[in-house]
Structures are given as C-alpha cells and as structure tokens.
Amino acid sequence: MVLGDKDMPDGNVTRTITFTGKDGDASQHMNQSDGSHEVRSVQVHRGMSTDAPTKTGKSSVDSKEASANTKSVDVTEHLLSLDEVCKKYNVQANADRPQDSYGLSTSQAQQLLESNGPNKLTPPKKKSGFHKFMICLMSLFNLMLLAAGILVYILLAIDYENNKSSIYMGAILIGVAFMNAGVEWYQQRKSENTMAALQQMIPAKTHTIREGRLETTQSADVVVGDVVYLRMGDKVPADCYVFAGSEMKVDNSSLTGESEPQERGAGNSMHNPLEATNMAFNGTLVVSGDAYAIVVRTGDNTALGQIAGLTAGEEKAQSPLSHEIATFVRIIAGVAMSTAAVFFVVSMCLYKNFGLGIQFAIGTFVAWVPEGLPATVTMLLTIAAKRMAAQNVLVKDLQGVETLGAITLLATDKTGTLTRNQMTVANVWACRALYAAMRSHDDAGQQISSANDPGVREVLMTSALCSSAKFDRTDVPVDKRELLGDATEAGLVRFAASRMPADFDDLPRRHAKVFEVPFNSANKWMLTIHRLAHARGPLTLLIKGAPERILRLCSTILIGRESVPLDDSHLAQYDETYRYMASRGHRVLAFAQLELDGAVYTADYTFDRKHPNYPTEGYTFVGLASLEDPPKHGVREAIGRCRSAGIQVMMVTGDHPLTAEAIARKINLLIGETREGVAAHTGRPVADIREDEYDAVVVHGESIADMSEEDWDAVFRKPEVIFARTSPKNKLEIVTRAQELGHIVGVTGDGVNDSPCIQKADLGIAMNQSGSDVSKEAASMILLDDNFASIINGIEEGRLIFANLKKSIRYTLSHSTPEVLPQILYVIVPVPVMLTSIMILTIDLGFEIFAALTYAWEPAESANGLMKLPPRKPVSMHSIAMLRARRARRPPLPVDPITGEPVVPGRITRMARAVRAPFTRMWWQERFERSEAEVLVDGDLLSWAYLEAGLISAISLTTVFFVVLNSYGISPRQAQAMAKDTSITYFNKDSPNYTYNGRTFSGEEQFYALNGARTGLIFSIYILQVFNLFICKARFRMPFGKFMFRNVRTFYGFGAGLLLLVIITYIPPLNVVFNSSYKAIPLYWLIALGFGFVLLGYASLRMLVLRKSKPIKWNQTIDGLHMHPTIWSTRHTTHSVVEAQ
C-alpha cells in the first residue's frame, strides 16, 4: 500500500492509497480528502508492476517517503485452497456441510487470544490535547479577549502613569481567554470520553463454531483460525477466508469505496486480495445471504487496521441547534464590536483621550459578550446524554439529544420494533383445510393430529429445509436450543422441529440442499432445491415467501396427495383465509413446491443463480401459515403519548396491508377509518368517498412509484398513515418525501432493509438486542433495551433539554444590559467607572456560570406539560408553502456531470456566501418571515433579557451604586462633577484632595468610596439574578409554587456564586485585583432585594398579559386513544371470519 498527497484548489489534501496484489498485476487506488476522511473513488488498474514508481497528481512520492508510508496488504490466503488454509491455521472446516465444522478448540482459541491479543484496532491518531486546546483558544470570543488584553498592555507601555490602574486588567483578560478555552477543552474531552464509554455498552458480537458448537462470541475475542458464521445484517469481525456461502453480498464501501454490494463465496480467480471473491474484510457489512469463513487476520493486521488511521476522521457536521447558537454568538460578537467602536469614537470626540476611549471600548465589549455561553451549552447537552443513557437510550453524539426532542414524524418498522419479534405459528391452511397450530380460545380450525396430514407434512418439510435459521447445537432437546436466524424463520423451524422431533435433526443430511436463492427484499421469497426424491426424479424445489408473490408462480394446488389446477374456487378460499389470518395481525407466508423432472434435472445437475436454469413458474401451491407476533408491552401507551405530543407516527413495514392495519389498531397507531372502511360502512363505492370523510390511509408499496407530489401531500396530511409491502427503496423515498415537507424525521428499525432510511433520517434509531450490526452502524441512537417506550422518554428528555437551554440563555443574557448601561453612563453623563472589565468578567465567568449550569437538572414545570405541546418546528400547510417558496428563490447546486450528484461548495465558498448574505434582499426576507417554529433565541427571550429584566436590573444597580456612594459623602452631582473634570484623575489612592461644601475627600477616601459603591453594584446584580434565576424557570406558569424549588442544585449554584463574591470582597488582597472593598456594608444591598420583588411582580404581571395576548397552543386531544397496558391489546376476539369458515 503506497500513500501520496495532492493539494486541491479548495485547500484540502487528496490522499491516494494504492493497494498492490501479491503478483503485482492489480492495484487499487482510493482517493481520500483529509478534510472529511471519506473515500471518494476507487480505481482498479491492470498490468501495473509493484516496482513502478507511484505518482499522484503533480509530483511523485519521494522514495524515502514512499518506503516510510508503504504498508502491504499481506493477505495471500485468497490464493490457497481450503485444505491449505486449514493446515496453516490448524483448524477443521467442512466445505460440504459447513455447519458441521469443528473449528478451533476452546483451549486453542484461548491460547491464540493470549498470544495475539484481542481483535481490536488501535485507535486512530487524533488531534493532540494541545491542538484541541488551541482550537478552543482561537474561537471568536477568546481571540477578542486576547486582543483586548494585549491592547491594554500596549496602552500601558505608551502611557504607564495614566493606565497603571489597568495593570491587572490585561492579565485577567488574557487569563480569562485561556481559562475559557480550558473549560471548553475540558468539557469537550469529558464529552468525548463519556460518549466513548457509553458506546462500549454495545459490544459487537460474532457467531463462531468452536468444538462443533455454534456460539455467540464477542468480536474482540475472535482469533485467527476461528470458523465464523456470517449472515445478513452482520458486520464482518475480521479478515475472513470464505469457504462456503449462499448468495452472500458484502458492502465494501467503508474499505474500498465500492458503492455496489460485492458477492462473496467459495472460490476465487482474482489476484488482488481486495477483489478476491473468497475474502470478506474487517468492518464490511453483510447485506444479503450467509456464509462460513475462517478468520485469517485480526486487529491491526487486517486491511482495515492498516488504513484505519487514514480513514477515521474526527470532523462532524454541525447540528441545527449548534448552528443556531453559533449564529447567535456571531451576532452578539458583531454587536459588541460595533458598539465598542461607536462609543470609542464618541469618547474620543468628547474627551480627546485615546487611552480612555480604548478602556471604555474594552469595557463595553466585555459587557456585551456572554463568554461562558458555548461551554455552558456543551455541558448541558453532555449531562442530558448521560441521563438518557440511564434510561436505556444511547446517543452516539450530542446532536441526537437535541434532534430527538424536535422530531415531528416518527417512521417505525413493525417486526422487532413495535412487536416482540417472537414469531409463533398460529394457523396452517393446506389442502383447503384450516388447522390451529396452538390451543387458543379464539383460534379457528382443527388441531393438527399428525405431521403426516395431507399438506401439513409439505409445509413442515419446507419450513425445516427451506430456511437459513440454525440451531446452536443438536445434543439437547429442541426446546432448550438457541436459534440463530430471522424471527420468522425461527418460528417456522421451531414449529417443524416440535411436530417432527424424531427425524428433524437428520433432515438436512438426508435431504441435502444443492441450490439456494436466499430471501431478498425485491423477490420477497426464498427458494431451495434438495435431494428429496419422488416418483419423477431425485430433486424437489421448495419455496416460501409473500403469499401474493408465491401465488403468481403457481399453476396448481396440492389437494390430498395430488396436484390439481388452480381454479376460482381455490382462489376464493385462498383470499378468504388470507384475509382472516392477516386481519388478526399475523404475518402470513405461502409455501409451494415443484417435483423436478429427473430426465432434465439429474442428481448432479448444476444450477446457476446468475443465469437461472431452474423452473421459475408452474409451481404447486401447498398452503399458508400465519405467525403471531404480539405487540411489545408499553408500545400502545408509547404511541399514544407520541401522538398526544403532536408527533405523527407512521408504520413502514414489509408486511401485508391487512396485517399492518390489524397490528396498528391494537397499538393506537390507527384509530380512524380508512377510505375502504368508510365505503364498506356506508355502502358506497370507494371512489365516492371524499378526502374529509376518512383520517387513515394504508398505502401499498407497489403504488409508491406512481405517486405524484399531490398524492404525497394528500398522504402526509392524514394523521394516520401506514405504508405496507415496502422495499428498502420505498422506505428511503418515504423519508425523503417527509423531509422535503419540512419534517424532522426519526426512523426506527432493526434490520438490514431499514438501514438506508435510518441513515437518511434526521435521527436514526436502532435496536440493540434484536438489531443487526448494519442498522446499529447506520443509527445515531440505539435503544439498549429494545423498548419502543424508551423513545418517548428520549423525546421528553430532548424537549426538556431544549426548554432548559432556552431558560439558561434567557437567564445568562439578562445581565448584559446592567453591564452595558454603566459603560454608556460613564461616557455620556459622565459618571465614575461603575463597573470595570474585571468585575464584568467576574460576573460572567464567576457566579453566573454556576447558576446557569443548574438548569441542566431542572425538571419540567408539570408532569406531562412538555408532551402536550406541539413540536418546536411543526409542519403545517403554511410551513410547507414557506419552505417551498424559499427553495424556489435559492439557486440550485451545480451537478457533477460524471456522478450526477450535487457538488457541495468548499469552505471558502461557503464563508464568502455567509459574508454576502446579510447584504441581500432574500436574507432579510427570510429573517422576517412569519414562522410557527420555535427557535432557541427568539424575540420574547431577547425582549426579557435586554429590555425588561435588563432595564429593571440596571435601574437597581444604578440606585444602589449612588446610594452607597452617597453614604460616603459623595452625592451623584459631586460624582458627575469629579468624573467630568478630565484635567484631574479622581478616585485613585494617589488622587488629589477634593473639597465640596467644606468637606475634603482625600484620594484614599475617594478610592474606598468608589470601590464600596462598586461592591454594592456587583452584589445588586447578584441579588437580581437570583430572583431572575427562579423567574426564568417559569415558562408556562406563574413564577410561584413548589416546582421552582424542586431543583436542589439551584441552591448550590447561587450558593457557590455568593461564596465567590464574599471571597473577592472580604479578603483584602483580592480587593486590589477585583476593585472591591472589604469595608462594604451589606445593609444597602436590601435595596436590590426590593428591586428583586419588583422584578418578580413584573414577571407575574407579564405572564398574565401573555396568557391573554399569546395563549399557549396545546395539542388537541385525540379521541379514541387507549392508554391502558399493551398486554390487553394482545387479546383479540374477532370471530367474524372464523364463523364464515
């Protein structure tokens, strides 16, 4: 493997990775951007010598660099036979009956694990701690603080005498920048460690065969020589030599960039190991079929291990909420710099003093900027993620915390997500007779008396033989065995094993499988051919799958022991039985067979999947089997709560529409009538039913391709939607269409067919226990306990964290006006410097950050209040129209002529567009469009923080300042006169005496008077903010009541802030740094306490006014929701079809 770098126009570097085969006749190149660490393309070149120099772009790789950066993929096993591989690794494998392979012994595996170490990749090289710290230090806020601190020292160097009072300020400004960066760096590091620790809760597992037993092993414990069983949905645990397989295809995109799944099985004609058809590599995903393989490389020795450092990236897309906060921070920074510049000019015009103007500009800037806000937000999200993990909701990154609370549409799979994924055969229909597979009060049909009943034996044989499910062992009774495989097949295999216990284990040997077409989402059936002799030949074709698909392939039906042509009476009874089974919420499968003509299909006949040379029609229909999969406990209430929260819940399933509808009616997903239901009740044709007469719609997957945009709009307008018989392509289109309407889409699923839409969704949710590795890889959130109800807890937690973030920001910004106003008075009136930059930083990064963080633990105002509110970005006709109008105004992205994909602009282009945007009409038009969406920082929040609470606090601190100053004998008029006299600097210890009305104030008295007033001022801000801390808790209720005191950490927060103020006030040496006075008298702080009650009264009056002018929009109550436990929903007593039988 050879590496080469090439500079690109957008500033990124493209890295080419060249894999060279053993014989030098094939190599593979992967182009990779250092910015995104994404494999972009794969090129395979023939006839290249390994000795030829490799060139990439403009220049060749230097020979020393090439040798240093060269790693060969030393896999040669793909060129060996199975016997050679087995001998090399001292393992026993059986190519004819791979399930009977012995594998390694337990002692062998343990010895290899101890000698070679665990099967883990060395973590890729990450940015160093210092690098990350410097990134934090280079943020906009910190750069401005650094610049301000350096500017202070420049002023000190120019004019020391007039600026020596600021000697500490420069150091503190620079120190605060470093401290702020340190806090952010520490929090990021803590968040990364937390997320990594949480993800360790879902260790990868692999099926291995050791000592002849199929068992589940942690992937980290897999060793070289292990025989592994790979099936659809698995992630390949190591580099493996495939010696037996059935239509297995792997997704190699994570390794080679190949977009199409590659077929893997026994045999190989390729020299390049990455192209070898008998090799499956670590990290790739099995998307169809299954196979048996021998592990030949583990850990860092795998192909992925050799390039892991290159392909692993740390860059992540910015989440919507992070983008919203970053935009707000940039706006505030712009306002701060603009205000500082304006008042610097004003100060220069009034006083002609450059140093004074700079000091004032720095103070104004520091007052505007909420320095601790970014770190506070990160901490709040991290705490929320840990709390969600405690509720069995694992969030892979912090983005998922916020997105879950904003979901407007939840598309969920049925099997394994809403239901238990524990399939049990309930009924069998064969030879025109209905059988009950288990005794139940509401099961129709006769009991199965014998496994040899006509039609029943054929169903049992097909269930046992035409299957990819496997028992883990055969030396114990069937009921004590574990089954590996799809839940549907597992249910059928257990049914067959229970009815044929004597010879079940011997069936695969006596009737060996000679050919197989595995189930796939396109065909929706599985076909196998076995050595099952009959009168006309040695081979029999067995097939099972979706009833409508199987029926199309059949021309005869099994009646007794004979095959008779299908007629209308057979089809009518088939339809009636199918409807009965599906209406009970059962999954229904059909079975068929064909006795192959021995004259054509001999015992040694070779079948071909790629060029089908086996019969594809004319089969004999055997019968139907229905499997019951009851809903999970708690699903009914969870969906009811989801819908009550204004979230549209849709079922997207591959099952029959009747099955999907029956289950949906049990779990609150479907309450209203469908168009067909209204037509049946009213006796009118379906075409005559108007849109407003029905609320539910069931869409068949086959009709999706023909749906127009108007059809999609009509479907999504309905509150109850089911998509049935869907393919992965259908599911992906459903998610895409919903997102185009502005929905924030969450998708839940557990299978391979769910992974494309899980990845496409705004929030993909996978199941931990029943979910495939593919779905968990694609998801951004995993339910550790597979409990659908955990999603509701997550949604509520997501909504709570958004509400608390908003409260925290509302609180944090409220001190900006009280900090800015003294700076304005200092220049305009003028008055003495009421609040220094150091004191402002003490407020912002001292007691305020303690209090703001306590909102992370703030409970909801009421038990169910958050879940009765609509989503914060609801989708309505108005929002859809506005979204489409915006898209129409924006120019389309250019399209790559080769790939046909939109070309995403580079970083420089995006920055240029962002700078130009505020100067365009479209930007301002979109800013002032009426929207129903709730944003983090809205007009109400800004009004309260800057105008209402801000002004009340500013009046309070100004009053306290002048009252305290007056207590020292300096009246407000005297203070103004002293500040206005620019020829003399007052209020320093070395200032000249000032005489007024016969009283003389020495420099020391002036100094202590001013610092005493400043101390009163800062305590005034603290007291007002304590009141504000409680007021901001009340978003929907009056700011009174027990709910305001439920968060004990609130008291810790403002207690820590009070302790800080006491320390900097009453420890004399600190008075010099923080401009405080240990002589301050707390009596005058009672004025601020009075203003605190004024603020509380104003907030109460404001709440009353808002309730009248802008009432809260609660969700409408949905009639018909059943919120009692789901266990009762599994009892179904519909007998209409039973009686018809």
TAMO-V406850 format. One record per helix or strand of 3 or more residues. SS is the DSSP state (alpha for helix, beta for strand). FROM is the first residue (numbers start at 1). LEN is the number of residues. If there is no record, write none. Layout:
<<SS	FROM	LEN> <SS	FROM	LEN>>
//
This chain:
<<beta	2	6> <beta	13	8> <beta	26	8> <beta	39	8> <alpha	63	6> <alpha	77	3> <alpha	82	8> <alpha	98	3> <alpha	106	11> <alpha	129	9> <alpha	140	19> <alpha	160	40> <beta	205	6> <beta	213	6> <alpha	219	3> <beta	227	5> <beta	239	13> <beta	262	3> <alpha	273	3> <beta	285	13> <alpha	299	3> <alpha	303	9> <alpha	320	32> <alpha	354	15> <alpha	373	18> <beta	393	3> <alpha	399	8> <beta	409	4> <beta	424	7> <beta	433	4> <alpha	456	10> <alpha	478	3> <alpha	487	13> <alpha	504	7> <beta	513	5> <beta	525	6> <beta	540	6> <alpha	547	6> <beta	554	6> <beta	562	4> <alpha	568	16> <beta	587	9> <beta	619	10> <alpha	635	10> <beta	648	5> <alpha	657	10> <alpha	675	8> <alpha	686	3> <alpha	691	3> <beta	696	5> <alpha	701	6> <alpha	709	9> <beta	720	5> <alpha	728	13> <beta	745	5> <alpha	752	9> <beta	763	5> <alpha	773	6> <beta	781	3> <alpha	789	40> <alpha	837	21> <alpha	866	3> <alpha	877	13> <alpha	907	11> <alpha	921	7> <alpha	939	29> <alpha	972	9> <beta	994	3> <beta	999	3> <alpha	1003	29> <alpha	1042	4> <alpha	1049	18> <alpha	1068	7> <alpha	1082	28> <alpha	1126	5> <alpha	1136	5>>
//
